[in-house]
């Protein structure tokens, strides 16, 4: 059994190195002896058959605008995949494009794919947090944030976690979780710096496919190196938040 990983718009939405999210997932599965097929989708391409995992990263406002028509074309299929339980991981602008809509100004709103309930207002002053920390079911998620948006979701839609340091959605939470779809403002890339979240996503995807994902000593060695990078960011948190 081969696990299919699809990245959407890597040429447009990789501003903060979010292509590393796909790389992290693929690397961790291959360390577990799982066969993985990688796909990249660009505007106008033909999509592969239903993937097991979809990733999408962040980009500039101009990049988002240029993708509006293609996102609208893909919206029904992306919503169908999400409802079917396909794992989707969306960071930054990709998260916003997969919401209901993105507002760039009083008279400029583009529709999103509708995977996540809620809308992004991308006309706010820029937010940069060097050590962005989110408490979640997967432990402390750490990374950076760099965006000009607030995200207003539906009250019954679960966030990915509560912000310990930074802004996130703008209401004390970050991101959104719908079915097996996860949206966040975490960069770093997020799935490189947060192996527990990466393993959770892999577990969801491999479980649906009937494939066993078993960590090895190579995962442990990799995660020890990751922990060094995590510790640098964790040590930058305000003193009240100095715990991993």
N, C-alpha and C positions, 0 to 999 in steps of 0.2 A: 504493500500500500504506500502510495506517494502522497505526501502532504503538499498542497499547492498554496503558495504565498504570493499574493498580488499586491504590488504597490501602485497607488494611483498618483499620476502626475509628478513623478520624481524630478523631471526637468523644471517644473514650475514651483513645486512646494518642497524644497529641501533647504530652506534658508538657515535653519538652526541645526543642520546635520541630522535631520530626522530620518534620512535614509538609513541611519544606524539602527532604527527600530526594526526594520526588516532584517538587517544584517544580524542583529542580536538573536532574533527568533530563529533564523535559519541556522546560525552557528550552534545554538543550544540544542536544536533538534538533531543536527548531524552528529554532535558529540554523543547523543543518545542512540546513535545508529539508525536514525530514521531517514528515509529517502525523502528529499525535499525538491520540489520544482519551483523556481522563482520566475515571476512574471512582472513586467512593468507595463503600465498602461499610459498612453499619451493621447491627447485629444484626437478624436476621430478614429482611433484604433478599434479593432474588433476585440471585445472582451473574451478572455478564456472561459471555459466551462466553469461552473460554480466553484470558486476557490474555498479553501478551508480557513484562510486568514487573509484579511485585507488591511493594509496600512495606508495612511495618508498623512502627510506632514504639513508644515506651515510655509507661508510665503508672503510676499508683499501685497498691498491692496491692489496694485495694478495686475498682479498675477491672478488674484482672486476674480477680479472683474473679467479678465480674459477667459476664465474657465466657466463663467456663468452659464453659457448656452450648453456646454458639454455636460455640466453637472445636472442641468435640467433634463437632458436626454437620458442620463444614467439613473436619475432619481427613482423611478419605479423599480428598477432592478436592484439598486442598493437597498431600498426599503424591503423588498422581498427577501433579499439575502439576510438582512438583519432579523426579520421576523422568523426566518427559518433556523436561526441560531448560528449563522456564520460569524466567526470572530472578526470584529472590526476594531481597529485601534486608530484613533484620529487625534492628532496633536495640533494645537494652535489653530491656524487658519483652516486646516483640514477639518477640525472639530466644528468650527463655525459653518463651513460650507455644507456639512452634513446635518446642520440644524435646519429649522424652518426657513430662516432668512438671515441675511447679513445687511446691516445698514451702514452706509459710508457717509451719509449726510442727510439733511432734512428731506431732500427730494431724490435720494439715490438708495434704493433697496434692491438687492438681488435675491431671488428665491434660492433656498438650499435644497438638499436632497430629502430632508424630512426624516432622517433616521432618528435624530434626537428631537424631542419636543422642546421648543424654546427658540429664542432668537438672539443674535449677537449684534451689539451696537459697536461698530468698529470706528467710531468717530471721536473717541475719547483721547485724552492726553496719553502719551506712551508710558507704559508700565514696564520697568525693568527690575527684576529681583534676582540678584546673583545667587542667593541660596533660598530657593523656593521650596518650602516644605509642606507636605500634606499628610495628615494622619488618615490612614485608610485601613480597610480589612486586611491589607497585605503588609502592614507595618508602616513605618515612616517612608513615604515616597519623597525623594530629594532630587532636585535638578535646578533649572533656571526658568524664568519666565520673561518673555519679551513680546508685548502685544499692546494694542491700542483699543482693547475691547472690554466690555462687560457682557456677560451671558445671563439671560433671564430664562430659566427653565420653568417647567410645570411643577407645582408643589409636590405632586406624587412621584416625580422622577428622582431617582436616587442619584446623588453626586458620587464621584469617585472617592471623595473624602472631604475632610474639613481642613481648612488652611491653618497651619501653625505659624507660618511666616510668609508674607507675600499678599497677593490680591486674588488670584484665581478668577472665579466668576464675578467677584465684586460684592458678594453677600456673605463671606465667611466660608464658602464651600468652593470646591473646584470640580469642574467637569460634569459628566453625566454618564449613567450606565443604563442601557436599555437592552434587554435580552443579553446577548454576548457581545454587545457593542459598547466600547469605552471611549469617551472623549475627555480630553484634558488639556490644560495649558502648560504642562510639564515638558521641558526640553532637556537636552543634556548629552545624548539623547535619552529619553525617559526609560526605555527598555534595556539600555546598556547599564544605566545607573541603578536600576531597580529590578534585580533578578527575580525577586519574589513575584512581582507583577508579571514579568515575562513568562515565568513558569506557570502562573495561573492561566494566562492566555493560551499557552501551548497545551496545557492540560485540558482546557475546554475544547480546543480544536482536535486534538488527538483522540479525546474521548468520544467525540461525535463520529470520528472516522474509524473507531474500533482499533486504534493503535496504542500500544503501551509507551508511555514516556517515562523512562527511568533515568534519574540523574546518576552520574558517575563521579569518580575522583577528579576527572578533568573539569567537571562543572565546579567542584569545590575549589580547585586551584584557580580557575577563572574568577570565581566570585571573591576570592581573597584579594586579587588585584583590583577588582571593582570596589571593594570595601575601602581601599586606600583613597580612591577618588571620592567616594561618598563621604569619607571622614573629613576631607578638605572642606566640603560644602557644609557638613554638619557643624564643624567648628566655627563657621561664620554665622551661625544662627545666634540670635540674642541669648543671653545667658540662661534665661528661663526655659529655653528649649534645647538645652545641651544634653540630649539623650538620643540614642539610636534605637 
